[in-house]
Amino acid sequence: MKVIDVFLCYYGAECVANERERHAAAVRLTATSDAGMITYEYSVSFFPHDDPEDFMISYDACVSGIAYEGKGRRSKKKEAVYLAELREQVDALAAQLDGTIDWENPLIEPRLG
């Protein structure tokens, strides 16, 4: 099984989960391929980020959604579509946790895989 983050970036964010304020979010588009099948999944994980050096990711405030699942392999054409829809899809996921992402405030440079 191959798991690749097609996109990964940390952003400033706001969310309260388990009575703990979260000030950042890890946003991902992940491709998982195995035995001729491919899955693309959006995910967001809110984490405390109490100071500029705090990048300890907590996994108790996470939500994800499948963009595509089926036969095939990685496709740059499909990935371009999923990347174009990333903000809209991740905003919808974040709303499930009553969270928001400050897309204009990346905490690291986006990583493309």
Residue frames relative to the residue before (quaternion, step in Angstrom):
aa qw qx qy qz dx dy dz
M 1.0000 0.0000 0.0000 0.0000 0.00 0.00 0.00
K 0.1592 -0.7716 0.6112 0.0753 3.55 -0.98 0.95
V 0.0527 -0.7760 0.6286 0.0011 3.55 -0.88 1.01
I 0.0387 0.8029 -0.5883 0.0881 3.55 -0.67 1.16
D 0.3315 -0.6950 0.5959 0.2280 3.54 -0.97 0.87
V 0.3082 -0.7466 0.5686 0.1560 3.55 -0.49 1.25
F 0.7756 0.0108 0.0217 0.6308 3.57 1.13 -0.77
L 0.0951 0.7589 -0.6410 0.0644 3.54 -1.08 0.84
C 0.2053 0.7479 -0.6163 0.1369 3.55 -0.95 0.92
Y 0.2986 -0.7092 0.6062 0.2011 3.55 -1.20 0.60
Y 0.0893 -0.7963 0.5982 0.0082 3.55 -1.00 0.92
G 0.5501 -0.5183 0.5146 0.4049 3.51 -1.30 0.29
A 0.0687 0.7989 -0.5897 0.0967 3.59 -1.00 0.79
E 0.2275 -0.7446 0.6053 0.1656 3.52 -1.33 0.16
C 0.2450 0.7303 -0.6061 0.1982 3.52 -0.94 0.99
V 0.1568 -0.7340 0.6466 0.1364 3.55 -1.20 0.54
A 0.0820 0.7860 -0.6041 0.1032 3.54 -0.74 1.12
N 0.8359 0.0284 -0.0680 0.5439 3.54 -0.90 0.94
E 0.6521 -0.5605 0.2776 0.4284 3.53 1.01 1.00
R 0.6050 0.5267 -0.3490 0.4845 3.60 1.21 0.53
E 0.3923 -0.7152 0.5280 0.2364 3.57 -0.80 1.02
R 0.1538 -0.7560 0.6322 0.0720 3.53 -1.09 0.84
H 0.1728 -0.8214 0.5413 0.0504 3.56 -0.87 0.98
A 0.7630 0.2398 -0.1575 0.5793 3.59 1.27 0.13
A 0.1447 -0.7820 0.6003 0.0849 3.53 -1.30 0.33
A 0.3021 -0.6957 0.6212 0.1973 3.54 -1.16 0.73
V 0.1077 -0.7966 0.5947 0.0155 3.57 -0.68 1.14
R 0.0073 0.8220 -0.5664 0.0590 3.57 -0.82 1.05
L 0.0951 -0.6727 0.7211 0.1358 3.45 -1.45 0.42
T 0.0638 -0.8341 0.5466 -0.0368 3.55 -0.44 1.25
A 0.1900 -0.7507 0.6237 0.1069 3.56 -1.05 0.87
T 0.0487 -0.7754 0.6296 0.0001 3.54 -0.90 1.01
S 0.0108 -0.8046 0.5933 -0.0225 3.57 -0.69 1.08
D 0.1480 0.7678 -0.6071 0.1417 3.51 -1.06 0.89
A 0.8717 -0.0229 -0.0006 0.4896 3.56 -0.97 0.95
G 0.7473 -0.4302 0.2229 0.4547 3.57 0.86 0.97
M 0.6271 0.4898 -0.3367 0.5034 3.57 1.30 0.22
I 0.1227 -0.7795 0.6111 0.0619 3.57 -1.17 0.66
T 0.0592 -0.7692 0.6357 0.0263 3.54 -1.08 0.80
Y 0.1303 -0.7437 0.6512 0.0763 3.53 -1.05 0.91
E 0.0146 -0.8197 0.5698 -0.0555 3.55 -0.77 1.07
Y 0.2847 -0.7101 0.6207 0.1716 3.53 -1.05 0.90
S 0.0785 0.7927 -0.6042 0.0217 3.59 -1.11 0.61
V 0.0781 -0.7531 0.6502 0.0629 3.50 -1.32 0.51
S 0.0606 -0.7759 0.6279 -0.0024 3.54 -1.00 0.95
F 0.2405 -0.7743 0.5723 0.1228 3.57 -0.57 1.18
F 0.0114 -0.8030 0.5956 -0.0174 3.58 -0.97 0.87
P 0.7053 -0.5345 0.2683 0.3805 3.60 -1.15 0.63
H 0.0542 0.8297 -0.5554 -0.0088 3.64 0.75 -1.00
D 0.0717 0.8532 -0.5075 0.0971 3.55 0.76 1.13
D 0.7775 0.0688 -0.0693 0.6213 3.59 1.23 -0.37
P 0.7060 -0.5022 0.2873 0.4084 3.62 -1.16 0.39
E 0.6909 0.4628 -0.2769 0.4815 3.60 1.19 -0.42
D 0.5847 0.6115 -0.3529 0.3996 3.60 1.28 -0.25
F 0.1270 0.7845 -0.5931 0.1292 3.56 -0.30 1.30
M 0.3032 0.7477 -0.5296 0.2618 3.57 1.13 0.62
I 0.2587 -0.7887 0.5444 0.1209 3.56 -0.45 1.26
S 0.1703 -0.7475 0.6336 0.1040 3.54 -0.94 0.95
Y 0.2821 -0.7914 0.5249 0.1363 3.56 -1.01 0.71
D 0.4894 0.6557 -0.4424 0.3671 3.57 1.12 0.60
A 0.7228 0.3218 -0.2239 0.5691 3.59 1.28 -0.02
C 0.3550 0.7318 -0.4811 0.3271 3.54 0.68 1.21
V 0.0288 0.7605 -0.6487 0.0004 3.49 -1.25 0.56
S 0.0378 -0.8070 0.5894 -0.0026 3.57 -1.07 0.72
G 0.0895 -0.7847 0.6115 0.0476 3.51 -1.30 0.36
I 0.4571 -0.6902 0.5005 0.2533 3.55 -1.09 0.79
A 0.2782 -0.7437 0.5882 0.1531 3.56 -0.90 1.00
Y 0.7851 -0.0958 0.1070 0.6025 3.57 1.02 -0.84
E 0.0567 0.7621 -0.6439 0.0369 3.53 -1.14 0.72
G 0.4168 0.6992 -0.5007 0.2944 3.56 -0.71 1.04
K 0.7095 -0.4039 0.3389 0.4676 3.53 -1.33 -0.23
G 0.5387 0.6267 -0.4598 0.3250 3.51 -1.12 0.66
R 0.3613 -0.6841 0.5807 0.2536 3.49 -1.36 -0.37
R 0.7328 -0.3933 0.2873 0.4752 3.56 -1.28 0.07
S 0.0557 -0.7885 0.6124 -0.0101 3.50 -1.08 0.87
K 0.4342 -0.7016 0.5029 0.2577 3.57 -0.72 1.07
K 0.6182 0.5527 -0.3390 0.4443 3.59 1.08 -0.71
K 0.6710 0.4726 -0.2890 0.4928 3.60 0.91 -0.91
E 0.6565 0.5242 -0.3188 0.4389 3.57 0.90 -0.89
A 0.6151 0.5414 -0.3488 0.4548 3.60 1.04 -0.70
V 0.6432 0.5062 -0.3151 0.4803 3.60 1.03 -0.78
Y 0.6861 0.4839 -0.2917 0.4582 3.60 0.85 -0.94
L 0.6369 0.5118 -0.3288 0.4735 3.59 1.05 -0.70
A 0.6354 0.5287 -0.3282 0.4572 3.60 1.03 -0.74
E 0.7245 0.4155 -0.2221 0.5031 3.58 1.15 -0.66
L 0.3788 0.7852 -0.4426 0.2102 3.58 1.31 -0.16
R 0.6951 0.4782 -0.3070 0.4403 3.62 0.68 -0.99
E 0.6657 0.5054 -0.3058 0.4560 3.57 0.86 -0.93
Q 0.6896 0.4832 -0.2807 0.4607 3.58 0.88 -0.95
V 0.6884 0.4695 -0.2848 0.4738 3.60 0.91 -0.89
D 0.5978 0.5443 -0.3670 0.4602 3.61 1.05 -0.64
A 0.6473 0.5092 -0.3165 0.4706 3.59 0.99 -0.82
L 0.6444 0.5035 -0.3207 0.4779 3.60 1.00 -0.77
A 0.6578 0.5205 -0.3085 0.4486 3.59 0.90 -0.96
A 0.6190 0.5614 -0.3374 0.4335 3.58 1.05 -0.77
Q 0.5747 0.5872 -0.3786 0.4261 3.60 1.15 -0.51
L 0.7270 0.3566 -0.2097 0.5481 3.58 1.22 -0.53
D 0.4476 -0.6884 0.4340 0.3707 3.58 1.33 0.16
G 0.4659 0.6695 -0.4418 0.3736 3.54 1.07 0.79
T 0.1732 -0.7578 0.6176 0.1197 3.52 -1.31 0.40
I 0.2676 -0.7505 0.5881 0.1390 3.53 -1.19 0.68
D 0.2997 -0.7301 0.5893 0.1728 3.55 -0.97 0.93
W 0.2333 -0.8288 0.4978 0.1046 3.56 0.12 1.33
E 0.6608 0.5027 -0.3044 0.4669 3.60 1.19 -0.47
N 0.7088 0.4176 -0.2414 0.5148 3.59 1.31 0.01
P 0.0257 0.8025 -0.5948 0.0402 3.62 0.37 1.17
L 0.3495 -0.7533 0.5259 0.1840 3.58 -0.97 0.90
I 0.7478 0.1327 -0.1059 0.6419 3.56 1.34 -0.32
E 0.5906 -0.5201 0.4503 0.4219 3.56 -1.27 0.13
P 0.5235 -0.6239 0.4635 0.3492 3.62 -0.95 0.77
R 0.2300 -0.7539 0.6032 0.1222 3.55 -1.08 0.81
L 0.1247 -0.7860 0.6044 0.0381 3.55 -0.78 1.07
G 0.1992 -0.8266 0.5203 0.0797 3.57 -0.81 1.00
